[in-house]
Amino acid sequence: MICVSIAEKTAEDCIRTLEDIEFGEVRIDALIKPSEAEVKRIFNSHKNLIATCRTKEIKDSERKNLLKTAIECGAKFVDIEAEATDDYKNEISGFAQRKECKIIISYHNYEKTPVKAELDQIVQWCFDSGADIAKIACMINGPADNARLLGLLDSKRKLVIIGMGEKGRVTRIVAPLLGSVFTFASSRKGRETAPGQIEIEELENIFKVLKYE
């Protein structure tokens, strides 16, 4: 399954981009003026969405309100950073559970892929934090990083595995074939939300060749 990550500046642009998308992630933090009203417009327009709000420029109290608004409007998933405080994670995850919204606890490392023992600890940390799905996204600096990251999929737990950077692009194709719950794509070239992200049309064509659905 492909999730299209969307980081548009206005609700109108988000809604327009979502029109032909089956499953998407909305980066609320990308909005010029993120507000509960804008979030309601977006999440009332589409019911198969991940609500994500990462920026440190927005106060946690405001981020919580924005995410709760998305959940209230029917977001299918909410993404919470692993490094967030326990109080923050518990408040959002508790609200999500009451609304039957699945919880993604995500870890991002934009510099490297940690060693295997550390990756295992990070995965456990995500699930200990209340994850329904653990998302592990790491920068790939060489082939061994890809192999180590993909090795996490030898698990019965629900994981999303992403190798970032040009050298990690292969994980965005291979990970779903090996059990990653989904992979991320951009809506079009130039609209990537992470290094190495592949355009959805290109990724869909690759999966057609591989006969993967």
N, C-alpha and C positions, 0 to 999 in steps of 0.2 A: 504494500500500500504506500502511496506517495502522498506526503503532506506538503502543500505549497506554503512556504513561509512568506508572509506579506508584511511589508514595512512601509506602508503608504503614509503620506502626511495628513490626509483628510479622510473623514468618514466616507465621503462620496467616492474617493479613489479606492478605498478598501472595498466598498460594496460593489463597485464596477469590476474590480479585479476578481472578486469572488463569484461573479455571475456564472462562469463556466468551470468552476473548480469544485470538485467533489469533497475534498477534505483540505482544510487550511489551518495555518497558525497565524493569528493576528498579533503583531508586535505593537501592543498598545503604546509602548514608550516611543514609538516612531511618530505618533501623531504630534502635530505642531502644538496643539492645545488639548491634551488628553483630558476629557471630562466624562462624567457619568452619562451625560446626555449623548455624547458621541459614541461611547461604548454601547449604550442601549441600541442606537441606530444600527451599528455594525452587527451585533450579536443577535438582534431580532431578525436580521435579514438572512441568516444562514445558521443552521443548527448542528453542523458537523465541524466544529472549530476548537482549536486550542487557544486559550487565553494566556498570553505571556506579557509580562511587564518587567523588564530587566533594569532599566536605567537607575543609577544611583542619584541622579539629579532630581528625582521625585521622592518626596518623603515617604517612608514606609507606611504611614497612616493613610496617605493618599493612594499609594499603590494597592493597599489592601482594599480600599473602597472601590477602586477601578476593577480589580479582579473579582470582587464579590458581585459587582454589578453584572459583569460578563457571565458569571456562574448563574446568577438569578435569571438572566435572559436565556439560559439554556446551553451555555458552553459545554461541550462534551468532555473536554479536558482542561485542567489548569496546570500551568508549569510553574514550579516553585524552585528557586535555586537552592542547592544543597547547603551552601554556605550561609543562608539566611539564618537569623536567630531562631531558636526553638519556639519562642513565643509567636513569632511571625508565621513559621511553618504550621504550628498547631492551630492557630486561628483560621488560616486559609483552608487547611486540609479539613478541619472540623466542619466548616461551613460547606465545603465542597461535598463532603460525605452526606450531609443532610439533604443536599440537592441532587444526589446521585450523579455527581460530576467526578470523573476519574482524575487521580492525582499523579502528575509526572514530577518526580524530583530529579533535577538536572544538575550535572557537573560539567563544567567547561574548563579546559586548560588550553590556553591560546599559545603556549610556548612549547609544550612537549607532551609525549605520552608516558605516563609514569610506569614504573616497573610493575610486574605482574602482581606481586604481593600488595602493593599500594592500590592498584586497580581493584583487586578483590575487596579491600577494605572500603574503598569508595562506594562500590556497589552495595555492600552491606550497610554502609552509612545511609544511602538513599532509601533502602527498604526499612531500616530502623526509624527513618524520619517519616514513615507513613506512605511511601510510594506504592501505587498500583503498578507503575512503570518507572524504571530507572533509566534515565537518559545520560549516556556517557559520551562526551564529545571532546576529542583531544587533537592537538596539532600533530601531524605525521611528518617526521623528519627523515624517515628511511623505511625500507620494506619490513624490517623487524617490528616496527611500530604498528603497521597494519596487521601483521599476524598476531601480535600480542593483544591488540584491541578486539579483533574478530574472535579470538579465543574465548572471550567472555561469553559468547553466545552458546557455549557448551554448558547450558544451564536450563532448568525448568522454569526459572523466573522470567518475567516479562521485561525485556530490555530493548532500548533503542541505542544502537551503536553508530557513531559517526567519527570518521577520520577527517580532520580539517586540513585545508591547504591543498595544493595541486597534487602532492604525493599521496593524499588521502582520498582522492576522488573515487578510487576503486571500491572503497568501503561503502560508498553511497549506492553502489550497484550490487555488490556482493552481500552486504549485511542482511538485506531482506530475504535473500535466497537461503541464508543460514539461520534465519529465525528472528531477526530484528523485527519488532512489531510494525515499524514503518521506517521510511527514509524521508529526508527533506529535499525539496527542490525549490528553485526560484520560479517566479511567474514568467519571467523572460530574462534575456541577457541584460546585464546591467542592474538588475534588481536583486542581486544576491544579498542574503542577510548573514552569511558566514563564508569564510574563505574556502574555495573549492566546491561550492554548491553548483549543481548542474541544473540547467534549465529544464522545466517539466516536459516540454515537447521532446527534447533530446533523450531524457531519461525514459519516457514512455516508449520511444522507438527502440531503445536498447532492450527494454523488457519484452517488447514484441518479438525481437529477434531471438531472445532467450526463451520465449514462450512462457514468460512468468506473468502471473496476474495476482 
